[in-house]
Amino acid sequence: MDMAKHNSILQMNTGKLSRDEAGKVVALRILIILLADIIIGSLLDFVRADATREYNFVFNVCPWLTWVFGVICAASAGYFVWSLVKKVDTRRYPMTPAMTFALCLFLFAIVLLYKYLTMVMIMSAMVIASVLFAVYYIYTNLLY
């Protein structure tokens, strides 16, 4: 076996990310968060635009979505715990189990508390959470 080929295989399996690869992964994660914000915000704005549509959403769709997002949130929590227990290396994943769980938990909270929260509160929480995630991923990329 050629030594150069053997060394390149070993370097690929170490799991170490180059600065360029880490930057691409962070950019993908931030874009995923931004895309989720745009989709959620657009859907909420669409629902709130018409009183009849909002009434139907609150009384017909929200109870079903609460169960759906509750089950999805429980499944993503299980996946998150499983990845922590198995010590899965998620450095290369564009969407980590923690991001999946946070997004599902946020969607579950929105449909659960939709009647009690204002649009400004929901959008503010979305923007604050997104900025915190982005700062976290940029911070860990620059320092580690």
C-alpha positions as CSV (number, residue, x, y, z in Angstrom):
1,M,0.0,0.0,0.0
2,D,1.3,3.4,-0.9
3,M,2.2,5.4,2.2
4,A,0.8,8.7,0.9
5,K,-2.5,7.1,0.2
6,H,-2.5,5.4,3.7
7,N,-1.8,8.8,5.4
8,S,-4.5,10.5,3.5
9,I,-7.0,7.8,4.6
10,L,-5.9,8.2,8.2
11,Q,-6.4,12.0,8.0
12,M,-9.9,11.6,6.6
13,N,-10.9,9.3,9.4
14,T,-9.6,11.5,12.3
15,G,-12.8,13.6,12.2
16,K,-10.9,16.9,12.3
17,L,-12.6,19.7,10.4
18,S,-10.6,22.2,8.5
19,R,-11.3,25.9,9.0
20,D,-13.0,26.0,5.5
21,E,-15.2,23.0,6.2
22,A,-16.2,24.3,9.6
23,G,-17.1,27.7,8.0
24,K,-19.3,25.9,5.5
25,V,-21.1,23.9,8.1
26,V,-21.7,27.0,10.2
27,A,-23.0,28.9,7.2
28,L,-25.4,26.0,6.4
29,R,-26.6,25.9,10.0
30,I,-27.3,29.7,10.0
31,L,-29.0,29.5,6.7
32,I,-31.2,26.6,8.0
33,I,-32.2,28.7,11.0
34,L,-32.9,31.7,8.8
35,L,-35.0,29.6,6.4
36,A,-37.0,28.2,9.4
37,D,-37.6,31.7,10.6
38,I,-38.8,32.9,7.3
39,I,-41.2,29.9,6.8
40,I,-42.6,30.1,10.3
41,G,-43.0,33.8,10.2
42,S,-44.7,33.7,6.8
43,L,-47.1,31.0,7.9
44,L,-48.0,32.8,11.1
45,D,-48.5,36.0,9.1
46,F,-50.7,34.2,6.7
47,V,-52.8,32.7,9.5
48,R,-53.2,36.1,11.3
49,A,-54.1,38.0,8.1
50,D,-57.7,36.9,8.1
51,A,-60.0,36.5,11.1
52,T,-61.9,33.5,9.7
53,R,-58.6,31.8,8.8
54,E,-57.3,32.4,12.3
55,Y,-60.5,31.2,13.9
56,N,-60.3,27.9,11.9
57,F,-56.7,27.5,12.7
58,V,-57.2,28.0,16.5
59,F,-60.2,25.7,16.8
60,N,-59.7,23.1,14.1
61,V,-56.0,22.9,13.3
62,C,-54.2,23.8,16.5
63,P,-55.4,20.9,18.6
64,W,-54.2,18.4,15.9
65,L,-50.9,20.3,15.4
66,T,-50.3,20.2,19.2
67,W,-50.4,16.4,19.2
68,V,-48.3,16.2,16.0
69,F,-45.6,18.6,17.2
70,G,-45.7,17.0,20.7
71,V,-44.9,13.6,19.2
72,I,-42.3,15.0,16.9
73,C,-40.7,16.9,19.8
74,A,-40.6,13.7,21.9
75,A,-39.0,11.9,19.0
76,S,-36.4,14.6,18.5
77,A,-35.7,14.6,22.2
78,G,-35.1,10.9,22.1
79,Y,-32.8,11.3,19.1
80,F,-30.9,14.1,20.9
81,V,-30.5,11.9,24.0
82,W,-29.5,8.9,21.9
83,S,-26.8,11.0,20.1
84,L,-25.5,12.2,23.5
85,V,-25.3,8.7,25.0
86,K,-23.7,7.2,21.8
87,K,-21.4,10.3,21.6
88,V,-22.2,10.7,17.9
89,D,-19.8,13.2,16.2
90,T,-22.1,15.9,14.7
91,R,-19.5,18.4,13.7
92,R,-20.2,17.7,10.0
93,Y,-24.0,17.6,10.3
94,P,-25.8,20.7,8.8
95,M,-28.6,20.2,11.3
96,T,-27.5,18.8,14.6
97,P,-29.8,16.8,17.0
98,A,-29.8,19.9,19.3
99,M,-31.0,22.1,16.5
100,T,-33.7,19.6,15.6
101,F,-34.9,19.4,19.2
102,A,-34.9,23.2,19.6
103,L,-36.9,23.8,16.4
104,C,-39.4,21.1,17.3
105,L,-39.7,22.5,20.9
106,F,-40.3,26.0,19.5
107,L,-43.0,24.8,17.1
108,F,-44.7,22.8,19.8
109,A,-44.6,25.9,22.1
110,I,-46.1,28.1,19.4
111,V,-49.1,25.8,18.7
112,L,-49.5,25.1,22.4
113,L,-49.5,28.8,23.4
114,Y,-50.8,30.3,20.2
115,K,-54.0,31.7,21.9
116,Y,-52.0,33.4,24.7
117,L,-49.1,34.9,22.8
118,T,-49.1,37.9,20.5
119,M,-47.5,38.0,17.1
120,V,-44.8,40.4,18.4
121,M,-43.9,38.0,21.3
122,I,-43.6,35.0,18.9
123,M,-41.5,36.9,16.4
124,S,-39.3,38.4,19.1
125,A,-38.7,35.0,20.6
126,M,-37.9,33.6,17.1
127,V,-35.4,36.4,16.4
128,I,-33.7,36.2,19.8
129,A,-33.4,32.4,19.6
130,S,-32.0,32.6,16.1
131,V,-29.5,35.3,16.9
132,L,-28.3,33.3,20.0
133,F,-27.9,30.1,17.9
134,A,-26.0,32.0,15.2
135,V,-23.7,33.7,17.7
136,Y,-23.1,30.3,19.4
137,Y,-22.1,28.6,16.1
138,I,-20.0,31.5,15.0
139,Y,-18.3,31.7,18.4
140,T,-17.5,28.0,18.5
141,N,-16.2,28.1,15.0
142,L,-13.8,31.0,15.6
143,L,-12.5,29.8,19.0
144,Y,-12.2,26.0,18.4
